[in-house]
Amino acid sequence: MSLLSFLFNKEPKSANTAKERLQIIIARERTIHNGPDFMPALHQELIAVISKYVRVNPEDIKITLDKQGNLEVLDVNVILPDAS
């Protein structure tokens, strides 16, 4: 039974949960600071978190904040090292 519940688990995946939390944090920061002043701190925190799990060059983490219509989109691109 545990195998079936593992395969068909309806709980959100951790990546989706992290994405939703990040969206909430960014929306809150934008209303508090009225601008993208948080971006350097966010970049450093992302480097720290990603570095816990994989060795990555900080220059390989790119963050952009784009406006698409009335929405702002945070784009985080991480170049991961080869698995070799």
DABELDA-V988275 format. One record per residue. N is the residue number from 1. RES is the residue in one letter. PHI is phi in radians with two decimals (none if undefined). OMEGA is omega in degrees with one decimal (none if undefined). Layout:
n = {N,N}
res = {RES,RES}
phi = {PHI,PHI}
omega = {OMEGA,OMEGA}
//
This chain:
n = {1,2,3,4,5,6,7,8,9,10,11,12,13,14,15,16,17,18,19,20,21,22,23,24,25,26,27,28,29,30,31,32,33,34,35,36,37,38,39,40,41,42,43,44,45,46,47,48,49,50,51,52,53,54,55,56,57,58,59,60,61,62,63,64,65,66,67,68,69,70,71,72,73,74,75,76,77,78,79,80,81,82,83,84}
res = {M,S,L,L,S,F,L,F,N,K,E,P,K,S,A,N,T,A,K,E,R,L,Q,I,I,I,A,R,E,R,T,I,H,N,G,P,D,F,M,P,A,L,H,Q,E,L,I,A,V,I,S,K,Y,V,R,V,N,P,E,D,I,K,I,T,L,D,K,Q,G,N,L,E,V,L,D,V,N,V,I,L,P,D,A,S}
phi = {none,-1.18,-1.14,-1.13,-1.21,-1.19,-1.23,-1.99,-1.15,-1.64,-1.24,-1.14,-1.23,-1.10,-1.13,-1.15,-1.11,-1.10,-1.10,-1.11,-1.12,-1.10,-1.09,-1.15,-1.08,-1.15,-1.06,-1.16,-1.08,-1.13,-1.28,-1.27,-1.68,0.92,2.88,-1.45,-1.15,-1.41,-1.04,-1.07,-1.17,-1.09,-1.06,-1.12,-1.16,-1.13,-1.04,-1.10,-1.20,-1.13,-1.14,-1.14,-1.89,-2.65,-1.33,-2.39,-1.32,-0.98,-1.26,-1.59,-1.96,-1.98,-2.17,-2.30,-2.09,-1.96,-1.84,-2.19,1.20,-1.70,-1.93,-1.92,-2.03,-1.61,-1.99,-2.02,-2.01,-2.16,-1.59,-1.54,-1.21,-1.05,-1.40,-1.31}
omega = {-178.4,177.4,178.7,180.0,175.3,-177.6,-175.1,-179.1,-178.2,178.6,179.7,178.6,-176.6,178.7,178.2,178.3,178.8,179.1,179.4,178.8,179.1,178.3,178.8,-179.6,-178.5,178.3,179.7,179.4,-179.7,180.0,179.8,-173.0,178.8,178.2,-177.1,179.9,-177.8,-173.4,178.6,178.8,178.4,179.0,-179.9,179.1,177.5,176.8,-179.1,-178.1,-178.7,-179.7,175.9,-172.0,-177.8,177.7,-177.1,176.2,-179.7,178.1,179.3,176.2,-178.0,179.0,175.2,177.2,-176.3,176.1,178.2,-175.5,178.2,179.3,171.3,-175.4,175.0,-178.7,178.8,178.3,179.9,175.2,-179.1,178.3,176.3,-177.7,-176.7,none}
//
